[in-house]
Amino acid sequence: MCFALIAIRQRSDYPFILAANRDEYFHRPALPLHAWEDFPGIIGGRDVESAGSWLALNGEYARLALVTNHRSGVPQAAERSRGLLVRDMVTAADTQASLQVLANERHRYGGFNLITGTLPDRLYYFSNRNGQAATPLQPGVHALSNAFLDTPWPKVRRGKQHFTDLVHDPAMLLVEDLFALLADTIPAADADLPDTGIGLEKERWLSPVFISGEHYGTRCSTVILLDATGRVSLLERTFQLGQPAKDVAISFMLLS
């Protein structure tokens, strides 16, 4: 997961809304959104190589986890895959206890940003690159790419404004409007690009919300809606070389 937008308590009919893109190498095998057989109650995509995930939800406890890479220079090999953070968090018995353990083990992973917790409004943000403890996400609109939470990279500013407009528009089509937002391929102007140590050409290429490339790009888009009745809807659109390939939808009611 490399781009995520979250709205917490911004609409009475939808107290939680998420729209997110996963960017990855096309050769890395992955399974689309599904109920995991080895961890009953967990729903999400699955990275075949690490058995982790980029985004998953524990349907029994409404516990969410998603991870993005923190980009700073050339990536270094790490002891554990970042995708295991998602698996571990959604299967853990206690989010706060798990985050405390992770704070002592942050060195085992490459740079990451993690959002995890219970829907709709007991969510936390944690990164192993800022030296800080996990912080609660406040009600509002949040955006995350490959820097710290709400860092105003061009795609974050552009996506966050569009997302905010959609969330506050009662006439919005919701799902398709959110997928359209996630399909935005407009690159940023050179003057607005961050400098993360990868060179200007790669900064340009990675600047849109939806990334297209020969070997790497946006592999799937995900929308999660929690409505006022407690129904959770998860929708995923997967892509092959930038073209829509498959839609999956799963919905369920949260336990009272």
C-alpha positions in Angstrom: 0.0 0.0 0.0 1.5 3.3 -1.1 -1.3 5.8 -0.9 -4.2 6.0 1.5 -7.0 8.5 2.3 -9.0 8.1 5.4 -12.1 10.0 6.7 -13.0 9.5 10.3 -16.4 10.8 11.6 -16.9 13.2 8.7 -20.3 11.9 7.7 -23.2 10.6 9.9 -24.1 7.9 7.4 -20.5 6.8 6.9 -18.3 7.2 10.0 -15.3 5.6 8.3 -14.3 5.8 4.7 -11.0 4.6 3.2 -9.6 4.8 -0.4 -6.1 3.4 -1.0 -3.8 2.2 -3.7 -1.2 -0.6 -3.6 1.9 0.0 -5.7 4.3 -3.0 -6.2 6.4 -4.8 -8.8 4.2 -6.7 -11.2 6.3 -9.9 -10.9 5.6 -10.2 -7.2 2.7 -12.7 -6.8 -0.3 -11.7 -4.8 -3.8 -12.9 -4.1 -6.8 -10.4 -4.3 -9.2 -9.5 -1.5 -10.4 -12.7 0.2 -11.1 -14.4 3.5 -7.9 -16.0 4.7 -8.1 -19.7 5.4 -5.2 -19.8 7.8 -6.5 -16.9 9.9 -10.3 -17.1 10.2 -12.0 -13.8 10.3 -9.3 -11.9 8.4 -10.2 -10.3 5.1 -7.6 -8.7 2.8 -5.3 -9.2 -0.1 -2.2 -11.4 0.4 1.4 -11.2 -0.7 2.3 -14.7 -1.7 6.0 -14.1 -1.2 5.9 -13.1 2.5 2.4 -14.3 3.5 1.8 -10.8 4.7 -0.4 -8.1 3.3 -0.6 -4.4 2.5 -4.1 -3.9 3.9 -6.3 -6.3 5.9 -9.3 -6.2 8.3 -10.3 -8.4 11.2 -14.0 -8.8 10.6 -14.7 -10.0 14.1 -13.1 -7.1 15.9 -13.2 -4.4 13.2 -9.5 -4.2 13.5 -7.7 -2.6 10.5 -4.1 -2.5 9.4 -2.4 -1.0 6.4 1.3 -0.3 5.7 3.2 1.9 3.2 6.9 2.1 2.6 8.8 5.1 3.9 10.9 6.3 1.0 14.3 7.7 1.7 17.1 6.8 -0.7 17.8 3.3 -2.0 15.9 0.6 -0.1 17.9 -1.6 2.2 17.3 -5.3 2.9 15.6 -5.9 6.2 15.1 -8.9 8.5 11.2 -9.0 8.2 8.8 -8.1 5.4 6.7 -5.0 6.1 3.7 -7.0 5.0 4.0 -9.1 8.2 3.1 -6.0 10.2 -0.3 -6.0 8.7 -0.8 -9.7 9.4 0.5 -9.4 12.9 -1.7 -6.4 13.8 -5.0 -7.7 12.5 -4.5 -11.1 14.3 -3.2 -9.6 17.6 -5.4 -9.6 20.7 -4.5 -6.0 21.7 -3.5 -3.2 19.3 -1.8 -1.0 21.9 0.2 -3.9 23.4 1.3 -4.9 19.9 2.4 -1.4 19.1 4.5 -1.3 22.2 6.2 -4.5 21.2 6.7 -3.1 17.7 8.3 0.0 19.1 11.1 -2.2 20.4 11.4 -4.2 17.2 11.2 -1.3 14.6 14.8 -2.0 13.5 13.7 -5.4 12.0 11.9 -3.7 9.1 12.6 -1.4 6.3 11.2 2.1 6.5 7.4 1.9 7.1 4.3 3.8 8.0 1.6 1.8 9.7 -2.1 2.7 10.4 -3.8 0.2 12.7 -6.6 -0.1 15.2 -10.3 -0.5 15.5 -12.9 1.1 13.3 -14.1 3.7 13.1 -12.1 6.0 15.4 -9.6 4.0 17.6 -6.9 4.1 15.0 -3.1 4.8 15.5 -0.3 5.9 13.2 3.2 4.6 13.8 6.5 4.9 11.8 9.9 3.4 12.4 11.5 6.5 10.9 10.5 9.3 13.2 11.5 7.9 16.6 8.1 8.6 18.1 5.5 6.4 19.8 2.2 5.5 18.1 -0.2 8.5 17.9 -4.0 8.3 17.7 -5.7 9.4 14.5 -8.1 12.2 15.3 -11.5 12.6 13.6 -10.9 14.3 10.3 -9.4 13.5 6.9 -5.9 12.0 6.7 -3.6 11.1 3.8 -0.6 8.9 3.7 1.9 8.2 1.0 5.6 7.3 1.3 6.5 10.0 3.9 5.1 10.6 7.3 1.3 10.9 7.8 -0.2 14.0 6.1 3.2 15.1 4.7 2.1 17.5 1.9 3.6 15.7 -1.1 1.7 16.7 -4.3 -0.3 13.5 -4.6 -1.2 13.9 -0.9 -2.4 17.5 -1.3 -4.3 16.8 -4.5 -5.8 13.5 -3.3 -6.7 14.9 0.1 -8.6 17.9 -1.3 -10.5 15.8 -3.8 -11.3 13.2 -1.2 -12.5 15.8 1.2 -14.8 17.3 -1.4 -16.2 13.9 -2.1 -16.7 12.9 1.5 -18.6 16.2 2.2 -20.8 15.9 -0.9 -24.0 14.0 0.0 -24.8 13.5 -3.7 -21.5 11.7 -4.4 -21.7 8.3 -6.0 -19.2 7.2 -3.3 -17.6 3.9 -4.5 -17.1 4.8 -8.2 -16.1 8.4 -7.4 -13.5 7.1 -4.9 -12.2 4.6 -7.5 -12.0 7.5 -10.0 -10.0 9.5 -7.5 -7.6 6.6 -7.1 -7.2 6.3 -10.9 -5.7 9.8 -11.2 -2.6 9.6 -13.4 -1.7 13.4 -13.4 2.0 13.9 -12.5 3.2 16.7 -10.2 5.1 19.7 -11.5 8.9 19.4 -11.1 9.0 22.3 -8.7 6.6 20.5 -6.3 8.3 17.2 -6.2 9.9 15.9 -3.0 13.6 14.9 -3.0 13.8 11.4 -1.4 17.2 10.5 -2.9 16.0 8.5 -6.0 16.5 11.2 -8.7 14.2 13.6 -10.5 13.1 11.1 -13.2 11.8 8.6 -10.6 10.3 11.3 -8.5 8.2 12.4 -11.6 7.2 8.8 -12.3 6.1 8.1 -8.8 4.3 11.4 -8.3 0.7 10.5 -9.5 -1.9 8.9 -7.3 -2.1 6.0 -9.8 1.4 4.9 -11.0 2.0 3.3 -14.4 5.2 1.6 -15.4 6.7 -1.3 -17.3 7.7 -3.4 -14.3 6.2 -1.5 -11.3 3.0 0.4 -10.7 -0.4 0.4 -9.0 -1.6 -3.2 -8.6 -4.9 -2.6 -6.9 -7.3 0.0 -5.5 -9.3 -0.6 -2.3 -12.3 1.2 -0.9 -13.7 0.5 2.6 -16.9 1.9 3.9 -18.4 1.6 7.4 -22.0 2.8 7.5 -24.0 4.0 10.4 -25.7 0.6 10.8 -22.4 -1.2 11.3 -22.1 -2.7 7.8 -18.6 -2.8 6.4 -18.1 -3.0 2.7 -14.7 -3.8 1.2 -14.2 -3.4 -2.5 -11.0 -4.0 -4.4 -10.2 -3.4 -8.1 -7.1 -5.1 -9.3 -5.1 -4.1 -12.4 -2.8 -5.7 -14.9 -0.4 -3.3 -16.5 -2.6 -0.4 -15.6 -5.9 -1.9 -16.9 -8.7 -3.0 -14.6 -8.7 -6.8 -14.4 -11.0 -7.9 -11.6 -13.4 -6.4 -9.0 -14.0 -8.1 -5.6 -16.6 -7.0 -3.0 -17.1 -8.4 0.5 -19.5 -7.0 3.1 -20.5 -8.0 6.6 -22.1 -6.6 9.8 -19.9 -5.7 12.7 -20.7 -7.5 16.0 -22.6 -5.2 18.4 
